[in-house]
């Protein structure tokens, strides 16, 4: 497992935890929380989009639908969240390739 794999899984857990916190705070799933999750999961299932395959994260169990559901949850967070993920991953890749030089 690479650092990128680790960070991508951390981002996935953060996305799921954020939704869980909203549910706990409100003591129920509101339409504003549930609707984007359902749409995101349906889109990921329909297109067979899987975050583990996108980032080449090795998986032991090959149940694609689990990756589709996780991908749908991330998608449900919105375009800004996805954009931030890719910017973070690019920045990490650049830092790994070109470490800062001491003066």
N, C-alpha and C positions, 0 to 999 in steps of 0.2 A: 504494500500500500504506500502510495506516495503522499507527499504533503498536500498536493492538490486534492487527492481523494479524501484525505482527512478533513480538509477545509470544506469541501463540498458536502460531506456528511454533516459537518457542524452547521452549515447553512440550512440544510434540510431539517435538522432537529430544531433549529431556531424558528423556522417557519411554522412547524407543527406546534411547538410550544407557545408561540405567539397566539395562534388560534385557540389553543387550550386555555390560555390565560383570559382571553376575551369571553370564552364560554363560561369559565369559572366566575369571572367578575359579574356577568349578567345572570348567572345561575341557569341559563338555557341558551340554546342556539337561536340567534335572531336570524331573520331573513337576510340581513346585510352580511352576516358571516356565512350562512349556509349556502345561499345561492351561488356566490362565486366559487365555492368549493365544488359544488355539484357540476357547474359548467366546466371548471378546470379539469376535473376528473373525467368527465365525458369526452372533452376534447382530447385529452391525453390517451384515453382508451381507444377512441375512434381513429386517431392518427398513429397509434402504437408508439407514442413518444415516451421514452424512458430515460430519466436523468442519469441512471447508472451507465447506460450505453453511450449517451452523449459525451460524458466525461471519462469514458473508458475505465470505470470503476469495476474491479473484478467482484463478481457475486458468486456465492456458493450454490444457492438455490436459484434455479432458473424459472421462477414464476414471474413472467413478464408483467402480469397484471399488478403485482405489488409495486414494481417500479413505475408503472403507469399511474397508479394512485398517488404515490409520493410526488411524481412529476406534476400531476393535476393540482395537488395542494400548493406546490411552489408556484405554479401558473396562477392560481387563484389569488396570490398576493399582489399580482399586478405587474405591469410593464416596468415601472420604476424599480421594483424589487429585483426583477430579472436583470435589468440594465446594471444595477449596482453589483449583482453577483458577477456578471461578466467583467465589469471594470475591476473588481477586486481580484478576480482570478488572473486577469492580464497583468495587473500590478505585481502580484505575487510571482508570476512567471518571469517578469522582467527583473525583479529583484533577485531571483534565484540564478538567472543567467548572468547578470551583471551586478555583482555585489558592490556596495558603495566603497569608494577608495578613500583611504585615510590620507590626509594632507600632511 
